[in-house]
Amino acid sequence: MARQASSNSIVNFLHRFINDSRSVGALLFISSVLSIIIANGSGGGSYIDFWDKGIASPSGLHLPHSILHWINDGLMALFFFLVGMEIKRELVAGELSSLKKSLLPLFAALGGMLVPAGIYAIFNSQTEYHHGWGIPMATDIAFSLGVAAMLGKKVPVGLKTFLMALAIIDDLGAIVVIALFYGSNIQWLYIIAAAAITVALFLFPRLKIKFGWWNFLLGIVLWYCLFNSGIHATIAGVLLALTIPLDKLDHLIHQLHVPVNFFVLPVFAFANTAILIPAEFLEALNTSLNHGIMGGLFLGKPIGILLACWILVKLKWGELPRNTTWTQLAGIGVLAGIGFTMSIFITMLAFNDPASQDMAKSGVLVVSVLAMIVGYIWLSLASPKAHRD
């Protein structure tokens, strides 16, 4: 009886943990801290090398060449697929269903990209680091949503949806920046093939083709085409999600909740926080490069987002999410300053020399952690019952 009671307690705990929205953010944070500690411990070199370990592709196929790239380009496509379905549900019948509500995250994302890039340029336009202006434009969607999830009901559902939409648009913008300014070679044949597949998936319902396994098979082909096109492959997850019939969304979202949030995201966190902190850590932070990165992410993001939203609301072209205050929106702006993996990715493209890369990664790491802590405290203190200003 005692053993059965113990077993039931464990099952009940796991059930509560999985269904608690705060669990995802806590798990992401714990995974990140552990990974940084391991990476900078005695066996850190082997740990970092593990994620960069090469994986051979089958003959004739061009696929991700390391464990890290499979996680960021492959597994994370599942995360974007889940988030894309949630966005579609909100666009059709939720918090983004009106034009005014859907315009807000679009313009907020634009403001949150342009102002950080401008702040970076102020510090670095005349320096050797001028090419890194795209680094503070990015928002790490997984970590920002993870921290918001940790706050539970303290953050209104509409505000979480706003952050989700903003982060996706932000990531799309970062991908465009990478393609246009950071040397990604666009392969137009793959782009055309991906566009054709996407159009076909949208046309299936009109052609009376029922939803089935072939949709997912085409989704995999779509992912492969985008991976080889020079555009970030995870966008395939968003595109496929937008083609899913409404009557299938809830079931698929429920099916993916556990594997994505409790496997994909923790693995993503471990792999992307395997960062070696340089010996000259403090010196690296006190440079124009990191003044631009940290100022852009920590100040530029909330300023750009708030300014864009304020202009849109004053023009009556947009409205705040339901039950949301300007103070809470500012807190979301701070969370959007968690640049992390996408910022690090742009860093690797912006600079060729390891010294500049390590310097920039140090700044991204510090300011992302700062944005997590300040954003969490800010939103914890903001009253969810306060009236709009």
Buried (B, 14 or more C-beta within 10 A) or exposed (E): EEEEEEEEEEEEEEEEEEEEBBBBBBBBBEBBEBBBEBBBEEEBEEBBEBBEEEEEEEEEEEBBBBBBBBBBBBBBBBBBBBBBBBBBBBBEEBBBEEEBBBBBBBBBBBBBBBBBBBBBBEBBEEEEBBBBBBBBBBBBBBBBBBBBBBBEEBBBBBBBBBBBBBBBBBBBBBBEBBBEBBEBEEBEEBBEBBBEBBEBBEEBEEEEEEBEEEBEEBBEBBBBBBBBBBBBBBBBBBBBBBBBEEEEBEEBBEEBBEEBBBEBBBBBBBBBBBBBBBEEEEEBBEBBBBBBBBBBBBBBBBBBBBBBBBEBBEEEEBBBBEBBBBBBBBBBBBBBBBBBBBBBBBBEBBBEEEEBBBBBBBBBBBBBBBBBEBBBEBBEEBEBEEEBE
